[in-house]
């Protein structure tokens, strides 16, 4: 899980749709080829989930597959921008929580 990532869920969802259901190694290869700067953030979370599964649950990295990946709305930053005639306009900078779960591939 990565909290308070500076991208909106709308920007992250197309990236996540590409790697949903892939094996961890294939997902990391695919994310490395993407031109979006947010693909690197998603790749870091995939790598973290794989490392946690290896070290804590003694799973093999070659048999890990992404079972759940989502970008949930996090707390937005609220800012103000000057507008015409002395008024202000509200600017909401959205951010996300990236959640990734991995599990071993069931053979058979």
N, C-alpha and C positions, 0 to 999 in steps of 0.2 A: 504494500500500500504506500502511496505517496500522497501526502496531504498538502493542500494549498499550492497546487501547481498553477502557474500564472496563465494558463490557457483556459478558454471557455470550453464547456463540454461539447459545444457545437463544432469546434475546431478539432477536438480529439476523436470524436466518434467515427469519422471516415478512416482514420488511421487504425482504430481498434477493430473496425469491421474487416479489414484486410487480414489481420492476424488471428482473429477469433477461430478457435478450433485447431490451430496449427500445433506442431510440435515446437518445443522451445528453441531448438537449433534453427529450424526453418523460419520461425518468427523473428529471431535475431538477425538472420541473413536478410530477410525482407525489410525489416526496419532500418537496417544499415544502408539500403539502397534508396530509401525515400528521401526526397528533397526537403520535406517539412522539418523545421527546427524542433517541433514537438515530438517527432518520431524518436529523437534521442532520449527524451524524458520517458516515453513509453518503454523504450528498450532497457533503460536503467531499472524500471520496475519489474520487467520480465526477468532480467538477470538476477535481481534481488529475490524474486519468488523462487526461481530455480535454485539459487544458492541456499535459501532457507530449507527447501525440500531436501536437498542433498545433505546438509549438515544436521538438521534437526530430525528428519524422518528417515534418513538413510536410503533415499531413493536414488536411482541412477538418472543422470541428466539426459541420456539418450532416449529414455522411455517416458519423459515428461511431456505432457500436452496441456495447452491452455484450456481450462474448462469454463472459466468465467472471467470476463474482462469488462469493466465498466468505468465510465467517467461520471461521477456524481457532482452535483452543484455544491460548491464550497461557499464560504462567506465572501461576498463581494466587497471590493474596495469602493467606497463612495467618495467621489471627488466633485469639485465644482469648476466650471469654466465660465469666464466672463462672456456675456452676450450683449446685444445692442441695448441702448438706452438705460444703462446702469443695472441691468438685470443679470441673473446668473442662470446657468443651465447645469443640470445635474448629469454627471458622467458616472456610469457604473462599470467598473472593471471586474469582469467575472473571472472566477478561478474554479478549480476542480480538485476533486479527490480521485486519484486513479487507483482502482482495486483490481488485482489480478489473482486468480487462483489456478494452481496447476495440480495435476494428478497423473498417476502412471497410466499408460495405455494398457487397456485390458486386451490380452491376447486370447484369441480363440474364436 
